[in-house]
Amino acid sequence: MLIAVIGGKLQGVEAVYLAKKAGWKTLVIDKNRAAPAIGLCDRFIKFEFTPEHPIPSQCLEPGYPEIDLILPAIEDMDVLMAAKKWARIKQIPLAFDPDAYTLSSSKQKSDILFKTMGLPTPKSWPDCQFPVVVKPDQASGSQGVEMFRDFKSLFLKFPSRSKLKSFIVQEYMDGPSYSIEVIGSPGKYKALQVTDLKMDDGYDCKRVTAPTQLSPGLIKKFERMAIAIAEKICLTGIMDVEVIRHENKLKLLEIDARLPSQTPMTVYWSTGINMVEKLGSLFLNTRISYSEKKKDCFVIVEHIRVSGSKLDVLGEHIMGKEGPLTLQTGFFGANEAITSFLPGKNQWVSTMIFCGNRKDEVMTRKKESYEKILEFIRGNMNGQGKRM
């Protein structure tokens, strides 16, 4: 089984990581020779997709391994359309729903959908009080998100209503954020494990934990909302739904009809469910099993940056700026880490994965791990570097 992953950044890392856990061979295609996922895959092709050239020339060479599945891990619409063309020409299953993605990639269209369905969302400005959050309509995740505490600060950035046409403006809400994935096709959807999200100061997710701290009643409500949205948009594939809990009520923030990052590997370590494997089964028309471990493990997935003598826990964006990344087992006491660490390097990043039967056990191991890292980097600075 060979899966072609288009895009080698954060979603690409997630796709390759989980494909390898499923026992599949992986090919990453990216225009950047130093893309983060390249250090994790079996094969790499440097290629820039265009409408005129939708198929990498290497894949057309005699003797090149047959590709069983194409999985886009990128949010460039031109590249996505080229991938769709490649899949059609060569009759390769494409694990992607273009129509659902087009809707979900627009925060304005998504918000209209939520309101049409009568689902709970933050109030839109000007029908709400300050502070407000301004989000670019087409940007992914936390990219370009800003918070404004009063009209004056908003007006300084957006002096006219026309300047806000490509943005969505909503009331700012305090509270924890949660995510859930839905996978399937019309008439048959499965809502997977809810994960808890922790954001950094720039609204970028820096930590994912599971199982969730949500009450069973709110979990059920979240699952019903997610499946209702999947049914409404006739999803064939996978979709991520994010909410915030405010005054003990869930408010929908956004949906993304594509393979997300961070949460799938968290769910894998907690339940054993591999979203990439299930996605492959869906598009290859094989039986999908959602058997889980009898008891969910407690998992922490978070991103660190080591610089000089400092260790900071930061948003996921730091992982897209360094590469290639490698997979390390037992990295400073973590179960696994996806990292740019190299001996002698004084600045590196890592996605740290900690898993155990109890939350307190995992928290203790994480604390001990970071103490080991700090000891290691201080030793390096003093010329006494120790092994991991």
N, C-alpha and C positions, 0 to 999 in steps of 0.2 A: 504494500500500500504506500503510494507516494502522493503527498499532498503539497500542492503549490500554494505558498502563502505570499500574497501580493502586498508588499509593504513590510519593512523591517524595523519599524519603530515600536511603540509601546503595545499596540494591538498585535503586531507581528510577534513580539516576544511572547505574549500570552498564547497565541495560536501555536507557535513552535513548541513551547514548553509543554502544553497539554497534548499536542499531537505525539510528542516523544513519550509521554506517560502512557499513551494508548498503544505504543509500540509501532507507530508509523514512521516512515522516512519523510524527511521534510526538505523542500526546496524553497528558499527565500528569493524573491525577485524584488530588487530595489535599485534605484539610480545611484544610491550612496554606497560606496565600497566599505564604509565604516559604520553602517547602520547597526543599531544595538543587537538585533536578532541574529546577525551573521555568525556570531560566536557560538550559537546554540544549534544551528541547523546542520543537515548533512550535505547539502549542496547550495550554492549561491550563484545567481546570475545577475550581473549588473546590466540593467535594461531600463529604458524610459519609455513607457507606453504612450502611443499616440494613436489617433483614429486610423492613420495610414499603416501603422505598424503595431497591431494588437497582439502579436505572438512573438515571444523571444526567439531569435533565430536558432539558438542552441537547441531549443525544444523540437525543431524541425530536422535536426541532423540525424542521419541514419544511426541507429543504435542507442539513441538517447532514451532513457527509461520512460515508460508510459506513465503519464500523470493520471491519477485516478480521481482527483478532486481539486478544484480551485477554491481557495478561501481568501477573499479580499480582507485585508487588515489595514485599510487606508480609507481616508474620507475625502479623497480628491475625486470629484464626479467624473472628470475626463478619464481618469485611470479606471474607475469603476465601469464606465461604459465600454472602454477598450477590453476589459476583462470579460464583460458580458459577450462581446463580439468573438473573442477567442474561444470561449466556452461553446458558443453556437457553432462556429466553424469546425471545431475539432470534436464536437459532441462530448464534451467533458462536463460533468455536473458542476454547477456553480453554487456554492453554499452562501447564498445571498439573496435578499428580496429587494430589488431595486425600487419598487413602488412604495413599500413600507419605509425604506430608508429615506426616500425623497420627502415623505411627510415628516418623519421623525427628525430629520436634520434641520428642519425649520422650527424654531421655538415658537414663532407666531402661529404657524399652522397647527402645531401640537396643542398650544393653549386654546385655540378655537375648538379643536376636537374635544378637549377635556370639558370645556364649557357646554358644548353641544350635547355631550353625554351626561351632563349634570354631575360631574365629578368634582371633588373639592380641590381648589387651587388657591394660591395667594391672590389677593385682590389686585387688580390692575390700576395703575396710575392713569388719570388723576382721581379715580374713585377710591383712593386710599390715602392715609397719612404718611408722612415721612417718619423714619428713613425708608428709602426705596433702593431696590437693586436693579441695575441696568445690565442687560445681557444682549450681546450681539445675536441677531436672529440665526445666522448660519454657523457660528463658531462652535467648536466642540468643548464639552465640559466647562471648565472654569476660565477658558481663554477669553480675555477681554471683559470679564465680569467686574463691575464696580458698584460700590455702595455710596449713596449720597444721603447726608443727614438732613438737608434742608433744600428749599427751592433755589436759594442763591447759588449753592455749589453745583446743583444740577444745571442751572441756567448758564453758569460760566463754561461748563463743558458742552452744553447743547443749547445755544442761544435761541434756537427756533424749533418748533415742533417738527419741521421738515428734517432736521438733523437726527431725529429719533425714529425715522421711518424704518430703518433697518435694525431696530433694537426692540426688545420687549422690556417694559418697565413695570415692576411689581413691588408690592409692599415687602419690606425686609422682615423676616421672621427669625426669632431665636428658637433654637431647638436642635436635637440630634437628627442626623440624616440616615436614611436607610435605602438599600437597593435590593431589587429582586430581578431575576431573569425568568423569562417565559420562553419556552421552546416548543415548536410543533407546527402544525398546519391546520387550516380551517376544519373545525369539528373535533380536533384532538390537540389540546394544549396542556402543558404541564408547567406549573409554577414551581420554581426550585427554591433553594434555601434563601431566606432573608439574611442579608449581611448588614453590619453596622459600619457607618463611614465616619471618619474624623477628618476635618478639613484643616489646612494651614491658613495663615493670615491672608493668602491670596485666593481662598475658596477652592484650592486644589486638594484633592484627597491624598492624605499622607498615611492613613492607616485604615485597614479593613479588618474587622473581627467577626467571628462566628462561633457558635450560634448567636442569634440576635438576643438583645435584652428586651425587645418588644413583648408585650403581653400576648398570650394566645389569641385573644379576641381581636387585637389590632393586626396580628399576623394574618388571620383569616380575611379581614377586610382588605388588607394589602393584596393578598393573593387574588381575591375576587376582582378588585380594580384592575390588576395587571392582566388577568385573563380576559376581562371585558374589553379592554383596549385592543388586545391581540385579535379578538373576534371581530371588533369593529373595523380594523384596518386589514382584515383577512391576511394576517401574517403567515408567511411560510419561511421559517428560519428561527432566529433568536432575537429577542428584544430585551433591553435593560430598562427598568423603570426605577426612578429615584423619587423619594418623598422626604418631607421634613415633618417631624412631630412637634406640633405647636399647641399648647394647652390641651394635651392628650388627644389631639386629632391629627390625622395624616393629611397633608396637603401635597398634591402632585407638583413636582418641579419640572421633570422632563422625561422623555423617552428617547431611546436610541436603538434603532432596528439594525444592529450590527454586533459582532462579537466585542464585548467590552474588555477592559483590562482590569487587573487587580482582583475583582470579585470572583471570576471563574476559578482562579487558582486557590482562593480562600475556600470556596465551596468544595473544591476537589479534596483539599486536605481535611476538611471537616466531615464530609459525608461520603467521599469516594466517588461522587458523580463527576464525570469528565464532560464538560459542555462541548468541547471540540469533537470528542468521540460521538456524542449524541447528535450533534449537528451533522457529522459525516453520515451517521446511520439514516438520518432523515432524508438527506439528498441522494444517498445511494440506495434508498428503498430497502433497507434491511431493518430487522426488528430492533426497536429501541427499548432497552431495559433501564429502569430508574431505581434499581435496588440500591439501598443505602446501608451504611453500617448501622448496627442496632442502636448505638449511642453516638450522637454527634461529638466529635472531638472539639476542644476549644482551640481556636487558631487566631494568631495575629500575623498579618502581613503588613509590613510598613517599610518606608524608604528612608535610608540614611545617607548623609553626605559627610565624609571625613575630609577635613581640610586642615593641614598642619596638626595642631593639638586639639582641634574641635571635632565634636560629633553632633550633628544636627539631624533631627527627624523633620523631613520636608515633604512637600507635595510630589506627586509622581512625575511631574515635568522634569525633575533632575535626572531621571533614568533615560530620558530621550536625548540627552545632550552628550552622552558618552557611549562609546562602543568601540569594538564589539564587546558584548557582555558574555560572561561564561557562567556555567552552573557549578556551584560548589556545594558538596555535602558536608555537614558538620562544621560549617564556617563559623569560627569563634563560638561554637556551641549552638548555633541555629540548626534546625532540621535541614534546611537548604537555604541557599542564597543565590540570587542572580546578580552578578557583580562585575565591576570594572577593575577590581583590586588586582594589582600586580606587585610583587616584592620590590621595595624601593620607591614605590609611587606614593607621594605625600598627599595626593588628592584623588579620591575615588568615591564611587557611589555603590549602593547595594540595596536590593529588595530582600529583606530578611523575612524568613518564614519560620515561625515558632508554633509547634503543635503539641498538645498533651491532653490528658484526660480531664484535668481540672484547671480552671482559670488561674488560681493562685500559683500553681506549679509553673504554668507557662509564663506568667508575669515575672516570677522569680528567675527563670532561665533567661528571659530577655534582659533583665537587669544585669545578671551575671555576664551575659554575652557582651553587653556594651562596656562593662567594666574591663573585660578582657581586651576589647578593641582599644580603649583609652590607654591601658597599660602597654599594649603593643606599640601604639603610635608614639607614646612618650619615650618608650625604650628606643625606638628608631631614631627619634630626635636626639637622644643622648648617645647614639651609636651602639646601642645594646639591643637591637631588634630581636624579638623572640619569634618562634614559630607559632602558627595558629593553634 
